[in-house]
Amino acid sequence: MSSEMTIHASGNRAVIGEMLAADAGAITDAVRRKIAEFRQPSPAPPAFSPVLPPVDPVDQIKRLAELRDAGILSGSEFETKKQELLGRM
């Protein structure tokens, strides 16, 4: 028994004629499975973890000293951070 299949996609229409009904059913099932797979949410991408270049503690202490001299950091804030950075060396 022959059958005809009409496919509608993106506003277009395609007609496939003269095919066996069993083949039309198999094609229809395959297309429906692919559509169902496509509609399932994709797994979340891996979290972005930037790799930062190592920071030279001496350079960082110099920058903190500039902030202290500009009045942005207090003397005690500067000393606390400086001791922390020196402890990493």
N, C-alpha and C positions, 0 to 999 in steps of 0.2 A: 504494500500500500504506500503510495507516494504522498508527500506532504509538502507544504510551503511554509517557510519561516520568514517572518518580518522582524527586523532588528531596528529599534529606534535608539539613537544615541546623539546627544548634543544637537538636537534639532534636525538631525539627518535620519533618513529612512533607507534601509537596504532590504531587498527581498531576495531570499534564496529559495528557488523553486526546484521541483523534481528531486526531492530527497526522501529517503525512507523515514517513516514516522519514528522508528526506533532511534535513528541517527539524530533526528530533530530533538527528541527527548533527551538524549545524551548531551547534546550541545547545550540545550537549555539548562540542564542540571549543572554542567561545568561552569557556565557563565554565572549562574546564581551563586555557586560556591565562591567564585573569584570576587564577586561583588560583596559577599558577606565577609570575606577575608579583608578586603579593602576598607570596609566600614569599621572594622575593629580598631580600637585605639592602638597606636604604635607605642612601643615601650619608650619610656622617658630617656632622653639622651643622658650620657654620663655627666655628672656634675663637673663644671669647669673649675679646675684648680690651677690658677696661674703659678708658674714657677718664677719666683722673684730672685733676682741676682743677690748674692750675699752682700750684706752691708758692712762696710769697714767700721768697726766701733770707733776708731779714732776720728774718722770723717764725721760720724754721727755726733760725737762729743763736740766737735768744732761747730757744727750747725746748731746744736743746743746752746752753746756758748753765745753764738750770735743772737739767738732768741732771748737769752737771758740779758745780754747787753742792750737789746732793743726794748726791754721791759715787758716782754711777752711772757717769759717764765720768771718765777721767783728764784732766788738763790738756792732755797731748799729744794725746789722742784728740780733744778739743774743738778744739784749734788746727788739727789736720789737716783736720777736717771743715769748720771755719770757712773755711780757705783755699780748700778745694774749692768751697764755696758762693759765696764772694766772686769766684772765678774765673768763675762762670757769669753774673755780673751785667754 
